[in-house]
Amino acid sequence: MSTMNISLPETLKTFVDLQVSQRGYGTSSEYVRELIRKDQDRLQLRELLMNGAGSAPTAPVNGTYFDGLRDRVHQAIRTHSPR
């Protein structure tokens, strides 16, 4: 694992220390790693949403669509479940 040193104003360091103690992190590094992972997830979701917003419209989703989706999920479960 690589090491990165960061400088924080005292108010931010106090905030990080408080989050570590109140939320059960072992170290400030664990807290910062989780923040970075959440930001990565947020950026990935934003990209997916922007791609969806820029795509061509499709047919409206209705009950038939969800029935078919439910059937496909049940079929996949039956196909991949251990016997």
N, C-alpha and C positions, 0 to 999 in steps of 0.2 A: 504494500500500500504506500502511496506517495504521501508526503507531508506538505502542508500549506499553512503558513503563518498569516494571520490577519490581524489588523489593528482595529480596535473598536473604541469609540468614545465610552467613557465610564457609564453613561446612562444605558447604552446598548449592552455592555458587558453585564451590568446589573440585571437587565431584562433576561439575557441568556441564562445567567446563573439561576434566576428565579424559575425559568421554564424547566431547566434541568432538574431542579429539586422538586418542583410541584408536579411535573408530568412523568417522573420516573425514569429519566434518562440517566445513564451511568456517567456520561461525560458531555461536555459541551460539543465535542466532535460528533457524538451520536445525534445530538439535536440538529446541528448544522447539516449533517448528511441527510437527515429526514427532510429538512426544508428544501434541500437541493433536489431530492427525489420527487417531492411534491411539485416543485416548479417544473421539472422535466415532464411529469404527468400532465400538468396544466398546459404546457406548450404543445404536447402531443394531442391533447383533446382539442385545443384551439385549432391546430392544423386540420384535424379531422372535420371539425365544424366548418371551417372555411372552405375546405374541399367540397363538403356537402352543399354548402350554400352556393358554390359556384357551379355545381353540376346541373344538368338538365332536369326539369321537373319530371316526375313519374306519376303513375296513376295513384289516386288517393288510397290510403290505407283504410281498410274496413274490416268487419268481422271475419269475412272469408279469408283475408290475408292472414289474420292471427290464427284462425283454425288450421290453415295449411302450415304455418310456422310451428304450431303446437304438435301437429302430426309428424313433421320432420324431426323435431326434438325427441319425441317418443320413439320414433324409428331408430334414431341414432343411439339412444340409450339401449334399446333392445339389441342392436347390432354390436355395440361395444361392451356390453355388460358381461362379466365372467359367467360361465355356465357351471 
